Amino acid sequence: MLVVCGEALIDLVPDGSGGYAARPGGSPANVAVGLGRLGFDVALFARLAGDRFGAVLREHLGTSGVRLDLTVHSTAPTTLAVVHLDPYGVAGYDFYIDGCADGTWRHEDLPAALPGTGALHASGALALPVPALGAVLDELLTREKPRRVLTFDPNIRPPLIRDEALVRARLTRWLGLTDLVKASAEDLAWIAPGEPVEEVAARWRRRGPAVVVVTRGDKGAYAVGPAGPVDLPGVPVDVVDTVGAGDAFMAGLLAALERAGQLTRPGLAGLSGPALTAALTYAQRVAAYTCGRAGANPPWADELTRHRR
């Protein structure tokens, strides 16, 4: 079983008429949903509120095949993200966290143990800047490091960052803990402004991850693994919006590696160039499909099969 940890929230997405539509979201929840829809056994460790939005999230996760055994009931309201789209459908976010489910994490929320030995994935979107959530996930990642593969997406959200030193220190620590890191070009623009993608990826890999991937939107993806770099060109997509696209890519990448039996430490350490290219290509397909429809709505496995035909 794969485990994803972090936030599940509601995205308020522009509906085209001046209003907003409420849709399930949150980077970790999106990754879990993507994995569940692709047919993988996956559980989400998250805080879910008892309000109406919490019920919407539970239904969305459950019907997408995500196990809810590890979720924690929160008496605080559901966290909200207001989505803003530019003329090209690229999303920006304003978050409402203080006093909400993801602003009130506690040490006591940690499960005594996680099921199985499958990979554990964490997103930094809220965990890097939000102290309470970050502290819990830091403890979880440290505890689980000897037991399973750890994967990480920094998913930097600059508007949330109040303590840059804390975020950078936590980022450095988590890069050293994890086995696979997937970042975006936007993440790198904040983390290492002006530095070439290739140099940042190589430096990160020297800190510990066997595989480092950087997505570049319509310009494709760059990765460096044990066999060296892979530069994958972009694919043409009729973009509706980019909400959840990076999370869909992450889900597709994990799915491809897990299906090939390579989402293990030995598997990642011995990953060949063609195997990495194949995993990136599949991840790109999953992300492209998601960009073709509104909101964080990753494809089901049969949709990808039909689309390929």
C-alpha positions in Angstrom: 0.0 0.0 0.0 1.1 3.5 -0.8 0.5 6.3 1.8 0.1 10.0 1.1 0.3 12.5 3.9 -0.8 16.2 4.3 -3.8 18.4 3.5 -7.2 17.8 1.9 -9.0 21.0 1.2 -11.6 22.7 -1.0 -10.6 24.6 -4.0 -12.9 27.5 -4.9 -12.4 27.6 -8.7 -13.7 30.4 -11.0 -16.9 29.1 -12.8 -16.7 31.4 -15.8 -19.7 33.6 -14.7 -18.0 35.6 -12.0 -18.6 33.1 -9.2 -16.8 30.1 -7.8 -17.4 26.4 -7.8 -16.3 24.3 -4.8 -14.1 21.4 -5.8 -12.1 18.9 -3.7 -8.3 19.6 -3.7 -5.1 19.8 -1.7 -1.9 18.5 -3.2 -1.6 15.3 -1.1 -5.3 14.5 -1.6 -5.0 15.0 -5.3 -2.0 12.6 -5.5 -3.9 10.0 -3.5 -7.0 10.4 -5.8 -4.8 10.1 -8.8 -3.2 6.9 -7.5 -6.6 5.5 -6.5 -8.1 6.1 -9.9 -5.2 4.5 -11.6 -6.0 1.3 -9.6 -3.5 1.4 -6.7 -4.0 0.6 -3.1 -3.5 4.0 -1.4 -4.3 5.6 2.0 -4.4 9.3 2.9 -3.2 10.6 6.2 -5.0 13.9 6.6 -7.3 15.9 8.9 -10.9 16.0 7.6 -13.4 18.4 9.1 -16.9 17.5 10.2 -18.5 20.2 8.1 -20.2 19.9 4.8 -17.0 20.4 2.9 -15.4 17.6 4.9 -18.2 15.3 3.8 -17.6 16.3 0.2 -13.9 15.4 0.6 -14.7 12.1 2.2 -17.1 11.2 -0.6 -14.6 12.3 -3.3 -11.7 10.4 -1.8 -13.7 7.3 -1.1 -15.3 7.0 -4.5 -11.8 7.5 -6.0 -10.5 4.4 -4.2 -8.6 6.2 -1.4 -8.6 4.5 2.0 -9.6 6.8 4.8 -8.4 4.6 7.7 -5.6 7.1 8.6 -7.7 10.3 8.4 -8.1 12.3 11.6 -11.4 14.0 12.5 -11.1 17.7 13.0 -13.6 20.0 14.8 -12.1 23.0 12.9 -13.6 23.9 9.5 -12.2 22.7 6.2 -9.2 24.6 4.8 -10.0 26.6 1.7 -7.9 27.6 -1.4 -9.3 30.3 -3.7 -8.0 29.7 -7.2 -7.1 32.5 -9.7 -6.6 31.6 -13.4 -4.5 33.7 -15.7 -5.5 34.0 -19.4 -3.6 30.8 -20.2 -5.4 28.8 -17.5 -2.4 28.7 -15.2 -3.5 28.7 -11.6 -2.5 30.8 -8.6 -3.9 30.3 -5.0 -4.9 32.2 -1.9 -5.2 30.0 1.1 -7.4 30.2 4.3 -5.7 28.1 6.9 -5.6 29.8 10.3 -8.2 28.2 12.6 -9.0 25.6 9.9 -8.3 21.8 9.9 -4.8 22.2 8.4 -3.8 25.0 10.8 -4.5 22.9 13.9 -2.4 19.7 13.4 -1.1 18.1 16.7 1.6 15.5 17.5 -1.3 13.3 18.8 -2.6 13.1 15.2 0.3 10.8 14.2 -0.7 7.2 13.8 1.2 4.7 15.9 2.1 2.8 12.7 1.5 3.0 8.9 0.2 0.0 7.1 2.5 -2.1 4.9 5.9 -1.0 3.6 4.9 0.9 0.5 6.2 4.3 -0.4 5.2 7.4 1.7 4.6 10.7 -0.3 4.6 14.2 1.2 3.9 17.6 -0.3 5.4 20.8 0.9 2.6 23.1 -0.2 1.3 23.6 3.3 3.7 21.4 5.3 6.7 23.6 4.5 5.2 27.0 5.6 2.6 25.9 8.2 4.4 25.1 11.5 1.9 22.7 13.0 1.6 20.5 9.9 5.3 20.7 9.1 6.2 19.5 12.6 3.9 16.5 12.4 5.1 15.5 8.9 8.8 16.0 9.9 8.3 13.5 12.7 6.5 11.1 10.4 9.2 11.3 7.7 12.0 10.8 10.2 10.3 7.8 11.8 9.4 6.1 8.5 12.8 6.7 6.7 14.2 3.3 7.8 11.0 1.5 6.8 10.0 2.7 3.4 10.8 4.8 0.3 10.0 8.5 0.9 8.9 10.8 -2.0 8.5 14.6 -1.9 7.1 17.5 -3.9 8.2 20.9 -2.5 5.2 22.5 -4.2 6.2 26.0 -3.0 3.4 28.5 -2.3 5.1 31.9 -1.8 2.0 33.7 -0.5 2.0 31.3 2.5 5.6 31.8 3.5 6.0 34.0 6.6 9.3 32.5 7.8 11.6 32.0 4.8 14.4 30.6 7.0 12.1 27.9 8.5 10.9 26.9 5.0 14.4 26.7 3.6 15.7 24.7 6.6 12.8 22.3 6.4 13.2 22.0 2.6 16.9 21.1 3.0 16.2 18.6 5.7 13.5 16.8 3.7 15.6 16.7 0.5 18.1 14.8 2.6 15.5 12.4 3.9 13.7 11.5 0.6 14.5 9.0 -2.1 12.6 10.7 -5.0 11.9 14.4 -5.4 9.6 16.0 -8.0 9.6 19.8 -8.3 8.3 22.3 -10.8 10.1 25.1 -12.6 8.0 27.5 -10.5 9.3 25.9 -7.3 12.9 26.3 -8.5 12.3 30.0 -9.4 11.7 30.6 -5.6 14.2 28.0 -4.2 17.1 28.8 -6.5 16.3 31.9 -8.6 18.3 32.2 -11.8 20.1 28.8 -11.4 19.9 26.3 -14.3 17.5 23.4 -13.7 20.3 20.9 -14.4 22.6 22.4 -11.7 19.8 22.4 -9.1 18.8 18.8 -9.9 22.4 17.6 -9.7 22.9 19.4 -6.4 19.8 18.0 -4.9 20.7 14.5 -6.0 24.0 14.7 -4.2 22.1 15.4 -1.0 20.4 12.0 -1.1 17.5 11.4 -3.5 18.2 8.7 -6.1 15.9 10.5 -8.6 15.2 14.2 -9.0 12.5 15.4 -11.5 11.7 18.9 -12.5 8.5 19.6 -14.5 8.5 22.5 -16.9 4.9 22.8 -18.1 4.5 22.8 -21.8 8.3 22.5 -22.1 8.3 18.9 -20.7 10.3 17.5 -17.9 13.9 17.1 -16.9 15.2 14.4 -14.6 18.4 13.0 -13.3 18.8 9.5 -11.9 21.4 6.8 -11.4 21.9 6.5 -15.2 22.2 10.2 -15.8 19.9 12.9 -17.1 16.7 12.6 -19.1 15.2 15.5 -21.0 11.6 14.9 -22.1 9.9 17.3 -24.5 6.4 18.6 -23.8 3.3 17.4 -25.5 0.6 19.6 -27.0 -2.4 20.0 -24.7 -5.6 22.1 -25.0 -5.4 23.5 -21.5 -8.6 24.2 -19.6 -6.6 24.9 -16.5 -3.5 23.7 -14.7 -5.2 23.0 -11.3 -3.8 19.8 -10.0 -1.6 19.2 -13.0 1.6 18.7 -10.9 -0.2 16.4 -8.5 -1.4 14.3 -11.5 2.1 14.1 -12.8 3.3 13.0 -9.3 0.6 10.3 -9.2 1.4 9.1 -12.6 5.2 8.9 -11.8 4.6 7.0 -8.6 2.1 4.7 -10.4 4.5 3.9 -13.2 7.4 3.2 -10.9 5.2 1.1 -8.5 3.8 -0.9 -11.4 7.3 -1.7 -12.7 8.4 -2.8 -9.3 10.9 0.1 -9.1 9.4 2.2 -6.3 11.9 0.6 -3.8 15.3 1.8 -2.7 17.1 -0.9 -4.8 14.7 -0.2 -7.7 15.4 3.6 -7.7 19.1 3.1 -7.1 19.3 0.9 -10.2 16.8 2.8 -12.4 17.9 2.8 -16.0 17.6 5.7 -18.4 14.8 4.0 -20.5 12.9 3.0 -17.4 13.0 6.6 -16.1 11.9 7.9 -19.5 9.0 5.5 -19.6 7.9 6.6 -16.1 8.1 10.3 -17.0 6.2 9.7 -20.2 3.4 8.0 -18.4 3.3 10.8 -15.8 3.2 13.4 -18.5 0.1 11.6 -20.1 -1.7 11.7 -16.7 -0.9 15.4 -16.2 -1.9 16.3 -19.8 -5.3 14.6 -19.4 -5.9 16.5 -16.2 -5.1 19.8 -17.9 -7.7 19.1 -20.5 -10.6 19.5 -18.0 -11.5 21.8 -15.1 -10.1 21.5 -11.6 -8.0 18.8 -10.0 -9.7 15.9 -11.7 -7.1 13.3 -12.6 -8.1 10.5 -15.0 -9.2 7.0 -14.3 -7.1 4.1 -15.7 -9.8 3.3 -18.3 -10.0 6.9 -19.5 -6.2 6.8 -20.2 -6.7 3.5 -22.1 -9.5 4.9 -24.2 -7.7 8.2 -24.9 -4.6 6.3 -26.1 -6.7 4.5 -28.6 
